[in-house]
Amino acid sequence: MKSIQKVFTLLLLIIVFSCGNSSSQTQSTNTETASEQAEPIVKQSTSGICHDENSSSYSRTKSYTAFDSIAACIDAGGRLPKSQTKQIDEATDEAIEQGNAFVTLYDRSDWPHWSDDDKDCQNTRHEILISTSKKQVEFKTEKGCNVATGEWFDPYSGNTYLDSKELDLDHIVPLKFAHGHGADIWSRKRKERFANDLDNLILVEASLNRQKGAKGLDEWLPPNQQYRCEYIARFNAIMVKYELSYIPSEQRIINRMVGACSN
């Protein structure tokens, strides 16, 4: 009788172990599948280097630890590629030269933009394309999510465009500029609010947006001279709204610009 009980107990243990092992294998497979489907924002390689999507090694890095941002990766002991380390050195030198406090490295992924808060499949860019078009827009598909054509006036160039692909949605005060003028200490939620603030967004010719980059008023103005004073006013209004500060050398130039516009 005792030997039968032992055999029964042994069989029961084998069944329990097999189920547990099968569950672990399933969980592992599910984890791997989820990992394959959703690529992380930042990958820390086995050698400790933090790669975001802009890194040439991002897609080649298969064995990694995932992070939500470059900053989080560095906080965990990671390091930047040599090219980005050089950028930090340049930023530090620039801060010393301009008498500006050094800020943390700018990471665009910390600024969620083109949100779809009302979940209607039209993000910030496409909602602005719809609301500012001078004629009925046409969509790329029947779902009505992405705008294909319409009619838009670009105040930077003074030209009118019919194809949405020719336009960029520009941040009047660039995200990187804001980061270097006080926004580096903001929460992620406040950064998202800034990145999607309609007061700070404008549809413009794509090439001019890229020419402008992250430049401030002292380095770049729209080629359309008739719009320059309004651009300066809008730029300054956003700086005030979010309590951002110019460095002294910038402020002196901007004061002269404002004075010239007043005259």
Helices and strands as residue ranges (DSSP letters): H 2-37, E 42-45, E 50-52, E 64-67, H 70-75, H 82-98, G 108-110, H 124-132, E 138-139, E 147-154, E 159-163, G 164-166, E 167-171, H 175-179, G 183-185, H 188-195, G 198-200, E 201-205, H 206-212, G 225-227, H 228-241, H 248-262
